[in-house]
Amino acid sequence: MNDFRLLISSMVTSSFKNDDVLRCISGTFSETRDKAVNAYSRLCEILLENGKTLSDYISALTVKDTTGLFNEYLRTHSELLRYNIRHDFSILSEISHITPYELIGELRARFDISENFAFPMYENGNADIDFEQAEKYIETYGNSFYANNTAFIYKNGELEKVEHFDKIKLSELKSYETQRKAVIDNTMRFINGQRYNNVLLYGDRGTGKSCTVKAIVNEYPELRIVLVPRSSVMSLYDIYDRLRGLPLKFILFLDDMSFEDGAPEYGFLKQALEGSVNVMPDNCAIYATTNRRHIIKETSSEHDDEHYASDARDEKASLSDRFGLYLTFISPDKATYLDIVGKIAADRGINTENGELMLLAERFAVRKGNRSPRTARQFIDSVDPSK
């Protein structure tokens, strides 16, 4: 039985060796009774909390998010790395077959634990630990961190998954068909490995710019989205390096983008879009939204001198010009706004033949101070569908 401890300690890939479950199995061979029994109990607790058998857990571990040898092998296809990873997988396969009865028997024998002492139990399961299967999975989806999540946010120097990403669908978005089709067509070229553009969606608030990007991500399973806060713009090169070479397609989303005059992020983003220092990977595209035509705030001093004002306008336009696809979302007129109201109401089974509905919708917009798809949706949210 001590061979299992030796197996774990001989594993090459440290990201496997340091996993909680494997550490618990190794811990059952501790020199003291308390440490050994506690390690076994913790092993059962982890498996029960995750609702997994031991073999299921270890099988998932083989495609878990790691920065170890597997990702490097997928980039280089080095035969030496392949040999070492297959070695690790063969060890994991043996470990996955350890039964609770074997571990409990070892604990009782080593520490003379009475049969009256009740140990918790876990299930072994029968999942296969297969290198070729894991290799195919990761080549298709990347590791499970990216495969099992749609949205991520760059925070504190790390990519973290977004637990509750907006599930809005394209079918829920009304009007702006021309703009939306242009984004979809560009995204399909991106997905299919053809030439594509970075995209800037500019326009009035509430017109569906951000919803368009999120709905497209929800529409196509090959896509993932990385939310890049304004404070993280200068980390784009780090994000590039993390995603480069992964098989999925990533939209780097800069939402509601604007900069103060002279902000270093402004110049950095221009470089990142142009690729003058670190070329953007071909599995990444930048989609941004803004309510400002040239993204950077204007100051009154820019209008004092005509020559200076012209130079300032050129500089402010230089960032938006770096987006190959520039789309404008303008607040709808009254007729379009009411058409949007009607389409959303129809989707929700609300009677649209009642003329009072449209009258109330217009009053709602007047009180809000604007007509927009967001205002239309908020109005319908306030309507009792039974009336």
C-alpha positions as CSV (number, residue, x, y, z in Angstrom):
1,M,0.0,0.0,0.0
2,N,2.9,2.4,0.6
3,D,3.5,2.2,-3.2
4,F,0.6,4.6,-3.6
5,R,2.4,7.3,-1.5
6,L,5.5,6.7,-3.6
7,L,3.4,7.0,-6.8
8,I,2.1,10.4,-5.8
9,S,5.4,11.7,-4.7
10,S,7.0,10.7,-8.1
11,M,4.5,12.6,-10.2
12,V,6.2,15.1,-12.5
13,T,3.4,17.6,-13.0
14,S,3.3,19.6,-9.8
15,S,-0.2,21.0,-10.5
16,F,-1.5,17.4,-10.2
17,K,0.6,16.5,-7.2
18,N,-0.6,19.5,-5.2
19,D,-4.3,18.8,-5.8
20,D,-6.3,18.5,-2.5
21,V,-7.6,15.0,-3.1
22,L,-4.1,13.6,-4.0
23,R,-2.6,15.4,-1.0
24,C,-5.2,13.8,1.2
25,I,-4.5,10.3,-0.2
26,S,-0.8,10.9,0.4
27,G,-1.6,12.3,3.9
28,T,-3.2,9.0,5.0
29,F,0.4,7.6,5.1
30,S,1.4,10.3,7.7
31,E,3.5,9.1,10.6
32,T,0.9,10.0,13.3
33,R,-2.5,8.6,13.7
34,D,-4.3,11.9,13.9
35,K,-2.8,13.3,10.7
36,A,-3.5,10.1,8.8
37,V,-7.1,9.7,10.0
38,N,-7.8,13.4,9.4
39,A,-6.4,13.2,5.9
40,Y,-8.7,10.2,5.1
41,S,-11.7,12.0,6.5
42,R,-10.9,15.1,4.5
43,L,-10.6,13.0,1.3
44,C,-14.2,11.7,1.9
45,E,-15.4,15.2,2.6
46,I,-14.0,16.7,-0.6
47,L,-15.5,14.0,-2.8
48,L,-18.9,14.2,-1.1
49,E,-18.9,18.0,-1.3
50,N,-18.2,17.8,-5.1
51,G,-20.6,14.9,-5.6
52,K,-18.0,12.9,-7.4
53,T,-16.5,9.4,-7.2
54,L,-12.7,9.2,-6.8
55,S,-12.2,8.2,-10.5
56,D,-14.6,10.9,-11.7
57,Y,-12.7,13.5,-9.7
58,I,-9.3,12.4,-11.0
59,S,-10.6,12.1,-14.5
60,A,-11.8,15.8,-14.3
61,L,-8.4,16.7,-12.8
62,T,-6.6,15.6,-16.0
63,V,-8.3,18.4,-17.9
64,K,-8.5,20.9,-15.1
65,D,-7.1,24.4,-15.4
66,T,-3.3,24.1,-15.1
67,T,-0.2,25.9,-16.1
68,G,1.7,22.7,-16.2
69,L,3.1,20.4,-18.8
70,F,-0.1,19.7,-20.7
71,N,-0.6,23.2,-22.0
72,E,3.1,23.4,-22.9
73,Y,2.8,20.1,-24.8
74,L,-0.2,21.3,-26.8
75,R,1.9,24.3,-27.9
76,T,5.1,22.3,-28.8
77,H,4.0,18.6,-29.2
78,S,7.3,17.7,-27.6
79,E,7.8,13.9,-27.4
80,L,9.6,14.3,-24.1
81,L,6.7,16.2,-22.6
82,R,4.3,13.6,-24.0
83,Y,6.2,10.8,-22.3
84,N,6.2,12.6,-18.9
85,I,2.5,13.4,-19.1
86,R,1.6,9.8,-20.1
87,H,3.7,8.7,-17.0
88,D,1.6,11.0,-14.8
89,F,-1.7,9.7,-16.3
90,S,-0.7,6.1,-15.7
91,I,-0.1,7.0,-12.0
92,L,-3.4,8.9,-11.8
93,S,-5.1,5.8,-13.2
94,E,-3.7,3.6,-10.5
95,I,-4.6,6.1,-7.8
96,S,-8.2,6.3,-9.0
97,H,-8.6,2.6,-8.2
98,I,-7.7,2.9,-4.6
99,T,-10.8,1.8,-2.6
100,P,-11.8,3.1,0.8
101,Y,-11.5,-0.4,2.2
102,E,-7.8,-0.5,1.2
103,L,-7.1,2.9,2.9
104,I,-9.1,2.0,6.0
105,G,-7.4,-1.4,6.2
106,E,-4.0,0.3,6.1
107,L,-5.0,2.8,8.8
108,R,-6.3,0.0,11.1
109,A,-3.2,-2.1,10.6
110,R,-0.7,0.7,11.1
111,F,-2.3,2.3,14.1
112,D,-4.1,-0.6,15.6
113,I,-7.5,1.1,15.2
114,S,-10.4,-0.9,16.6
115,E,-13.1,-2.3,14.3
116,N,-15.6,-0.4,16.4
117,F,-14.2,2.9,15.1
118,A,-16.4,4.0,12.2
119,F,-14.7,5.6,9.1
120,P,-16.6,7.6,6.5
121,M,-16.8,6.1,3.0
122,Y,-16.4,7.3,-0.6
123,E,-17.2,5.7,-3.9
124,N,-14.6,4.7,-6.4
125,G,-16.5,4.9,-9.7
126,N,-15.2,3.5,-12.9
127,A,-14.2,6.5,-15.0
128,D,-11.2,5.9,-17.3
129,I,-8.1,8.0,-17.0
130,D,-7.0,8.1,-20.7
131,F,-4.3,10.4,-22.1
132,E,-5.5,10.3,-25.7
133,Q,-9.1,11.2,-24.6
134,A,-7.8,14.1,-22.4
135,E,-5.5,15.3,-25.2
136,K,-8.4,15.4,-27.7
137,Y,-10.7,17.2,-25.2
138,I,-8.1,19.9,-24.5
139,E,-7.2,20.3,-28.1
140,T,-10.9,21.0,-28.8
141,Y,-11.9,23.1,-25.8
142,G,-8.8,24.1,-23.9
143,N,-8.7,22.9,-20.3
144,S,-11.9,22.6,-18.3
145,F,-11.6,26.1,-16.8
146,Y,-12.3,27.5,-20.3
147,A,-14.5,24.6,-21.5
148,N,-16.9,24.8,-18.6
149,N,-17.3,28.5,-18.4
150,T,-18.5,31.2,-20.8
151,A,-17.4,34.4,-19.3
152,F,-14.3,35.5,-17.4
153,I,-13.1,38.8,-15.8
154,Y,-9.5,39.9,-15.5
155,K,-9.0,40.9,-11.9
156,N,-6.0,41.2,-9.6
157,G,-3.7,39.8,-12.3
158,E,-5.8,36.7,-12.8
159,L,-8.6,35.5,-15.0
160,E,-11.6,34.6,-12.9
161,K,-14.8,33.0,-14.1
162,V,-18.0,35.0,-14.0
163,E,-20.5,33.0,-12.0
164,H,-23.7,34.6,-13.3
165,F,-23.2,35.8,-16.9
166,D,-26.2,37.5,-18.6
167,K,-28.0,34.9,-20.6
168,I,-29.6,37.3,-23.0
169,K,-30.3,35.9,-26.5
170,L,-30.2,37.6,-29.9
171,S,-33.9,36.9,-30.4
172,E,-34.6,39.1,-27.5
173,L,-33.0,42.2,-29.1
174,K,-35.2,44.3,-31.3
175,S,-34.4,46.8,-34.1
176,Y,-30.8,47.8,-35.0
177,E,-30.8,44.8,-37.4
178,T,-28.2,46.3,-39.7
179,Q,-25.7,47.0,-36.9
180,R,-26.3,43.6,-35.3
181,K,-25.8,41.7,-38.6
182,A,-22.5,43.5,-39.2
183,V,-21.3,42.3,-35.7
184,I,-22.5,38.8,-36.3
185,D,-20.9,38.5,-39.8
186,N,-17.6,39.8,-38.3
187,T,-17.9,37.3,-35.5
188,M,-18.5,34.4,-37.8
189,R,-15.4,35.3,-39.8
190,F,-13.5,35.3,-36.5
191,I,-14.9,31.9,-35.5
192,N,-14.1,30.4,-38.9
193,G,-10.5,31.6,-38.9
194,Q,-11.0,34.2,-41.6
195,R,-9.9,37.9,-41.5
196,Y,-11.9,39.8,-39.0
197,N,-12.0,43.3,-37.3
198,N,-11.9,44.6,-33.8
199,V,-15.3,46.2,-33.2
200,L,-16.3,49.5,-31.6
201,L,-20.0,49.9,-30.8
202,Y,-20.7,53.6,-30.3
203,G,-24.0,55.3,-29.4
204,D,-26.6,56.4,-26.9
205,R,-27.2,54.7,-23.6
206,G,-29.7,51.9,-23.5
207,T,-29.6,51.1,-27.2
208,G,-28.3,47.5,-26.8
209,K,-24.6,47.8,-27.5
210,S,-23.4,45.7,-24.6
211,C,-26.4,43.3,-25.0
212,T,-25.4,42.7,-28.6
213,V,-21.9,41.5,-27.6
214,K,-23.2,39.3,-24.8
215,A,-26.0,37.8,-26.9
216,I,-23.5,36.9,-29.6
217,V,-21.3,35.1,-27.1
218,N,-24.4,33.2,-25.8
219,E,-25.3,32.2,-29.4
220,Y,-22.1,30.5,-30.4
221,P,-20.6,27.7,-28.2
222,E,-17.1,28.3,-29.7
223,L,-17.0,31.8,-28.1
224,R,-15.8,32.9,-24.7
225,I,-15.8,36.4,-23.4
226,V,-13.2,38.1,-21.1
227,L,-14.4,41.3,-19.4
228,V,-11.5,43.7,-19.2
229,P,-12.2,46.6,-16.8
230,R,-10.8,50.0,-17.6
231,S,-8.3,49.6,-14.7
232,S,-7.0,46.4,-16.5
233,V,-6.5,47.8,-20.0
234,M,-2.7,48.0,-19.4
235,S,-2.7,44.2,-18.7
236,L,-3.9,43.3,-22.2
237,Y,-0.5,41.9,-23.2
238,D,-0.7,39.6,-20.2
239,I,-4.2,38.5,-21.3
240,Y,-2.9,37.9,-24.8
241,D,-0.2,35.6,-23.4
242,R,-2.7,33.6,-21.3
243,L,-5.0,33.0,-24.2
244,R,-2.6,32.6,-27.0
245,G,-2.7,29.1,-28.5
246,L,-5.9,28.0,-26.8
247,P,-8.4,26.4,-29.2
248,L,-11.4,28.5,-28.3
249,K,-12.2,32.0,-29.5
250,F,-12.1,34.9,-27.0
251,I,-13.8,38.2,-27.2
252,L,-12.0,40.7,-25.0
253,F,-14.8,43.0,-23.9
254,L,-14.1,46.6,-23.0
255,D,-17.6,47.9,-21.9
256,D,-18.5,51.5,-21.5
257,M,-15.1,52.7,-22.5
258,S,-13.9,56.3,-21.9
259,F,-10.7,57.9,-20.8
260,E,-9.5,61.1,-19.2
261,D,-7.3,63.3,-21.4
262,G,-3.7,62.1,-21.0
263,A,-4.6,58.7,-19.4
264,P,-1.8,56.2,-20.1
265,E,-4.4,53.5,-20.8
266,Y,-5.5,55.5,-23.9
267,G,-2.1,55.3,-25.6
268,F,-1.5,51.7,-24.4
269,L,-4.8,50.5,-25.9
270,K,-3.9,52.1,-29.3
271,Q,-0.7,50.0,-29.2
272,A,-2.5,46.9,-28.2
273,L,-5.0,47.3,-31.0
274,E,-2.2,48.0,-33.5
275,G,0.0,45.1,-32.2
276,S,3.1,47.3,-32.3
277,V,4.7,45.5,-29.4
278,N,2.9,42.3,-28.7
279,V,0.8,41.0,-31.6
280,M,-2.8,40.1,-30.6
281,P,-3.3,36.3,-30.9
282,D,-5.6,35.2,-33.8
283,N,-8.0,33.6,-31.2
284,C,-8.7,37.0,-29.6
285,A,-10.7,40.0,-30.8
286,I,-11.4,43.2,-29.0
287,Y,-15.1,44.4,-28.9
288,A,-15.7,47.7,-27.1
289,T,-18.6,49.9,-26.4
290,T,-18.7,53.6,-25.6
291,N,-21.1,56.5,-25.3
292,R,-18.4,58.9,-26.5
293,R,-17.7,59.3,-30.2
294,H,-13.9,59.5,-29.7
295,I,-13.8,57.6,-26.4
296,I,-11.8,60.4,-24.6
297,K,-13.4,63.3,-22.8
298,E,-13.1,66.7,-24.4
299,T,-12.0,69.8,-22.5
300,S,-13.0,73.4,-23.1
301,S,-9.4,74.5,-23.7
302,E,-9.4,72.5,-26.9
303,H,-11.7,74.9,-28.5
304,D,-9.7,78.0,-27.7
305,D,-7.2,77.6,-30.6
306,E,-8.4,76.3,-33.9
307,H,-5.1,74.6,-34.8
308,Y,-4.8,73.0,-31.4
309,A,-8.5,71.9,-31.6
310,S,-7.9,70.2,-34.9
311,D,-4.8,68.3,-33.6
312,A,-6.8,67.3,-30.5
313,R,-9.6,66.0,-32.6
314,D,-7.2,64.0,-34.7
315,E,-5.6,62.5,-31.6
316,K,-8.9,61.6,-30.1
317,A,-10.1,60.0,-33.3
318,S,-6.9,57.9,-33.6
319,L,-8.1,55.3,-31.2
320,S,-11.6,54.8,-32.7
321,D,-9.9,54.6,-36.1
322,R,-8.0,51.5,-35.0
323,F,-11.2,49.6,-34.8
324,G,-11.9,48.1,-38.2
325,L,-15.6,47.9,-37.6
326,Y,-17.3,51.0,-36.2
327,L,-21.0,50.8,-35.6
328,T,-23.4,53.5,-34.4
329,F,-26.4,52.9,-32.1
330,I,-28.7,56.0,-32.0
331,S,-31.8,56.3,-29.8
332,P,-34.9,55.4,-31.8
333,D,-37.6,57.8,-32.9
334,K,-41.1,57.4,-31.4
335,A,-42.4,55.0,-34.1
336,T,-39.3,52.7,-33.8
337,Y,-39.5,52.8,-30.0
338,L,-43.2,51.8,-30.0
339,D,-42.4,49.0,-32.5
340,I,-39.8,47.7,-30.1
341,V,-42.3,47.8,-27.3
342,G,-44.8,45.8,-29.4
343,K,-42.2,43.1,-30.3
344,I,-41.1,42.7,-26.7
345,A,-44.8,42.5,-25.6
346,A,-45.5,39.9,-28.2
347,D,-42.6,37.8,-27.0
348,R,-44.1,37.8,-23.6
349,G,-47.6,37.0,-24.6
350,I,-49.0,40.5,-23.8
351,N,-51.9,41.8,-25.9
352,T,-50.5,44.4,-28.3
353,E,-53.9,45.2,-29.9
354,N,-54.9,47.3,-26.9
355,G,-54.1,50.9,-27.9
356,E,-53.7,51.9,-24.3
357,L,-50.5,49.9,-24.1
358,M,-48.7,52.1,-26.6
359,L,-50.0,55.2,-24.9
360,L,-48.7,54.1,-21.6
361,A,-45.4,53.1,-23.2
362,E,-44.9,56.6,-24.6
363,R,-45.8,58.2,-21.2
364,F,-43.3,55.9,-19.6
365,A,-40.5,57.0,-22.0
366,V,-41.4,60.7,-21.4
367,R,-41.0,60.2,-17.6
368,K,-37.7,58.4,-18.1
369,G,-36.5,61.2,-20.4
370,N,-35.5,58.9,-23.3
371,R,-36.7,56.4,-25.8
372,S,-34.5,53.3,-26.1
373,P,-34.7,49.5,-26.2
374,R,-33.8,49.5,-22.5
375,T,-36.7,51.8,-21.7
376,A,-39.1,49.6,-23.7
377,R,-38.0,46.5,-21.8
378,Q,-38.4,48.3,-18.5
379,F,-41.9,49.4,-19.5
380,I,-42.9,45.9,-20.4
381,D,-41.4,44.6,-17.1
382,S,-43.9,46.9,-15.3
383,V,-46.9,45.7,-17.3
384,D,-49.3,43.0,-15.8
385,P,-49.4,40.4,-18.5
386,S,-52.9,39.3,-17.4
387,K,-54.4,42.6,-18.4
